[in-house]
Amino acid sequence: MTESIHIHLPIKPVTAVPEINTHVEPINPADVMLDIQHLKKVYPTPKGDFTVLQDFNLQVKKEEFISIIGHSGCGKSTILSMIAGLNELTEGNIILNGRKITEAGPDRGVIFQSPSLMPWMTALENVMLGVNQVFSHISKSERTDIAKYYLAKVGLEDSFNKKASELSQGMKQRVGIARAFALKPKMLLLDEPFGMLDSLTRGELQDVLVDVWTKEKITAIMITHDVDEAILLSDRVVMMTSGPFAKVGDIMGVGMERPRNRRTLIEHPEFYDYRAYLIDFLEH
């Protein structure tokens, strides 16, 4: 099924690409958390090799929140899976905090569209799975405190002992967010984390993510089809060209002050200009 770009609000008519400041200053090499260099991904098919990505380059600054947006088939999720160490690189390098990525590791917390919880375990037990592995050197009570702290941060302080099978989809995703932050990773990877949720729940969890991320300041990359979500959450929005041979087409800096929420977002004088800039790229 073909995916579409999510647009929730009426667009003010524009006759040209809006004149907004989308420029971002070059990153000081000492501040680079993630460096993606000349990334290429080729999949073999019965009809020959299919090149999804070619010469994809991106640097992400420490404590920066990046969104990657583009049409279906441009390789957004492929990029994320390679950063996570779950997909081999055909060519290029991915360097996280000065070290080349060769496999999956706890220094990257991943939040998927579906959190894939163990249904017979409680919310607390699901978060403890990762915490026990990453923090095996500290006491059990300290590990439990970490899991409870992040579950409380996402609004589940009254649901520690509920089994995952008893939770709504939105509550399950809250557990997934808590589980990722509880690992205290160097980088957070979000693959359309709210794509399966209804509009009301999506908005609530966007606010939860903003609140927790603002306090934790973990470098983050999010894949999204939602233009408004990208502007709400991001310091920069990376726009990809259509595949095959997809790469970075443009990068838009979002200069709106933080913290942000959905109400202040739509009332901001530059919001619709940022929005029109993104939509113009995606349409043309």
Helices and strands as residue ranges (DSSP letters): G 29-31, E 32-45, E 48-61, E 65-69, H 76-83, E 91-96, E 99-100, E 108-111, H 123-134, H 140-153, G 164-166, H 169-182, E 187-191, H 199-216, E 219-223, H 227-233, E 236-240, E 248-253, H 262-267, H 271-283
